[in-house]
Amino acid sequence: MLNLLYNVGMTKCTISNCSNESIAKGFCNAHYLRNKKGKDMELPVQQYNKTKTCIECGENTKGKGGFLRCQKHYSLHKRKELKAKLIKKLGGKCAMCQGIFPPAVFDFHHTENKIEDISFMFLNRSESAIFKELEKCVLFCANCHRIHHHGN
Protein backbone atom coordinates (compact mmCIF):
# COMPACT_ATOMS: atom_id res chain seq x y z
CA MET A 1 0.00 0.00 0.00
CA LEU A 2 2.79 2.43 0.89
CA ASN A 3 4.46 1.95 -2.50
CA LEU A 4 1.23 2.93 -4.27
CA LEU A 5 1.15 6.32 -2.56
CA TYR A 6 4.83 7.13 -2.29
CA ASN A 7 7.44 6.26 -4.89
CA VAL A 8 10.43 7.81 -3.13
CA GLY A 9 13.61 7.71 -5.19
CA MET A 10 11.85 6.39 -8.27
CA THR A 11 11.42 9.53 -10.38
CA LYS A 12 11.98 13.26 -10.39
CA CYS A 13 9.25 15.81 -9.73
CA THR A 14 7.12 16.45 -12.83
CA ILE A 15 7.39 20.25 -12.52
CA SER A 16 9.96 21.70 -14.93
CA ASN A 17 13.26 22.87 -13.40
CA CYS A 18 12.62 20.93 -10.18
CA SER A 19 15.34 18.41 -9.40
CA ASN A 20 13.70 17.00 -6.25
CA GLU A 21 12.54 13.42 -6.10
CA SER A 22 8.88 12.63 -6.63
CA ILE A 23 7.06 11.72 -3.42
CA ALA A 24 3.35 11.62 -4.31
CA LYS A 25 1.33 12.06 -7.50
CA GLY A 26 4.49 12.88 -9.47
CA PHE A 27 5.37 15.86 -7.28
CA CYS A 28 8.09 16.51 -4.74
CA ASN A 29 6.85 17.40 -1.26
CA ALA A 30 6.90 21.19 -1.92
CA HIS A 31 4.96 20.93 -5.20
CA TYR A 32 2.54 18.37 -3.74
CA LEU A 33 1.65 20.82 -0.95
CA ARG A 34 1.38 23.74 -3.39
CA ASN A 35 -0.90 21.69 -5.65
CA LYS A 36 -3.06 20.67 -2.69
CA LYS A 37 -3.41 24.31 -1.55
CA GLY A 38 -3.89 25.71 -5.09
CA LYS A 39 -0.66 27.77 -4.93
CA ASP A 40 1.60 28.83 -7.82
CA MET A 41 3.55 25.75 -8.95
CA GLU A 42 6.18 27.71 -10.93
CA LEU A 43 7.75 29.52 -7.96
CA PRO A 44 11.21 28.16 -7.16
CA VAL A 45 11.47 25.59 -4.40
CA GLN A 46 13.87 26.51 -1.63
CA GLN A 47 16.51 23.83 -1.21
CA TYR A 48 17.88 22.63 2.11
CA ASN A 49 21.51 23.66 2.50
CA LYS A 50 23.27 20.70 4.14
CA THR A 51 26.71 22.30 3.98
CA LYS A 52 25.46 25.64 5.36
CA THR A 53 27.64 27.51 2.84
CA CYS A 54 26.54 30.07 0.24
CA ILE A 55 26.58 28.81 -3.36
CA GLU A 56 27.75 32.27 -4.50
CA CYS A 57 30.63 33.05 -2.14
CA GLY A 58 31.19 29.91 -0.04
CA GLU A 59 30.75 31.79 3.25
CA ASN A 60 28.90 30.22 6.18
CA THR A 61 25.20 31.14 5.96
CA LYS A 62 24.80 31.07 9.77
CA GLY A 63 21.22 29.90 9.27
CA LYS A 64 20.21 33.14 7.52
CA GLY A 65 19.40 33.90 3.91
CA GLY A 66 17.79 31.27 1.73
CA PHE A 67 17.90 29.44 -1.59
CA LEU A 68 21.37 28.12 -0.63
CA ARG A 69 22.73 31.66 -0.30
CA CYS A 70 24.07 33.85 2.50
CA GLN A 71 21.89 36.77 3.58
CA LYS A 72 23.65 39.24 1.24
CA HIS A 73 23.42 37.02 -1.87
CA TYR A 74 19.87 35.94 -1.02
CA SER A 75 18.80 39.63 -0.98
CA LEU A 76 20.54 40.29 -4.31
CA HIS A 77 18.96 37.17 -5.82
CA LYS A 78 15.46 38.17 -4.66
CA ARG A 79 15.91 41.73 -5.99
CA LYS A 80 16.96 40.39 -9.42
CA GLU A 81 13.99 38.01 -9.50
CA LEU A 82 11.57 40.78 -8.53
CA LYS A 83 12.97 43.22 -11.10
CA ALA A 84 12.67 40.58 -13.84
CA LYS A 85 9.04 39.97 -12.80
CA LEU A 86 8.26 43.72 -12.90
CA ILE A 87 9.92 44.12 -16.30
CA LYS A 88 7.87 41.23 -17.67
CA LYS A 89 4.68 42.79 -16.24
CA LEU A 90 5.43 46.04 -18.14
CA GLY A 91 5.95 44.24 -21.44
CA GLY A 92 9.69 43.54 -21.39
CA LYS A 93 10.73 46.29 -23.81
CA CYS A 94 11.46 50.01 -23.74
CA ALA A 95 8.34 52.15 -24.21
CA MET A 96 10.31 54.67 -26.34
CA CYS A 97 12.70 52.72 -28.58
CA GLN A 98 10.99 49.30 -28.26
CA GLY A 99 14.38 47.74 -27.49
CA ILE A 100 14.72 44.51 -25.54
CA PHE A 101 17.67 44.51 -23.13
CA PRO A 102 18.99 42.69 -20.06
CA PRO A 103 17.17 43.64 -16.83
CA ALA A 104 20.03 45.84 -15.58
CA VAL A 105 19.41 48.27 -18.46
CA PHE A 106 15.78 49.04 -17.62
CA ASP A 107 14.42 51.87 -15.47
CA PHE A 108 10.89 52.36 -14.16
CA HIS A 109 9.69 55.84 -15.17
CA HIS A 110 6.76 57.32 -13.24
CA THR A 111 4.11 59.01 -15.37
CA GLU A 112 1.93 60.23 -12.48
CA ASN A 113 1.75 60.81 -8.70
CA LYS A 114 5.03 59.22 -7.66
CA ILE A 115 4.91 58.12 -4.03
CA GLU A 116 8.20 56.26 -3.87
CA ASP A 117 10.93 55.08 -6.22
CA ILE A 118 10.33 51.45 -7.27
CA SER A 119 13.97 50.43 -6.78
CA PHE A 120 13.92 51.70 -3.17
CA MET A 121 10.66 49.84 -2.55
CA PHE A 122 12.51 46.55 -3.21
CA LEU A 123 14.17 46.88 0.18
CA ASN A 124 11.19 47.01 2.52
CA ARG A 125 7.82 46.96 0.74
CA SER A 126 5.51 44.09 -0.10
CA GLU A 127 5.11 42.89 -3.67
CA SER A 128 1.50 44.13 -3.69
CA ALA A 129 2.64 47.66 -2.74
CA ILE A 130 5.30 47.54 -5.45
CA PHE A 131 2.79 46.35 -8.06
CA LYS A 132 0.41 49.16 -7.05
CA GLU A 133 3.18 51.75 -7.60
CA LEU A 134 4.19 49.99 -10.83
CA GLU A 135 0.77 50.82 -12.32
CA LYS A 136 1.98 54.45 -12.50
CA CYS A 137 5.13 53.56 -14.44
CA VAL A 138 6.35 52.82 -17.94
CA LEU A 139 9.48 50.88 -18.79
CA PHE A 140 12.39 52.81 -20.33
CA CYS A 141 15.88 51.65 -21.20
CA ALA A 142 18.56 53.72 -19.44
CA ASN A 143 19.38 55.75 -22.59
CA CYS A 144 15.77 56.66 -23.36
CA HIS A 145 15.13 57.50 -19.70
CA ARG A 146 18.06 59.93 -19.67
CA ILE A 147 16.97 61.46 -22.99
CA HIS A 148 13.41 61.87 -21.68
CA HIS A 149 14.57 63.75 -18.58
CA HIS A 150 17.44 65.77 -20.01
CA GLY A 151 16.63 66.19 -23.70
CA ASN A 152 19.26 66.38 -26.44
Secondary structure by P-SEA (a helix, b strand, c coil): ccccccccccccccccccccccccccccaaaaaaaaaccccccbbbbbbcccccccccccccccccccccaaaaaaaaaaaaaaaaaaaacccccccccccccccbbbbbccccccccccccccccaaaaaaaaccbbbbcaaaaaaaaccc
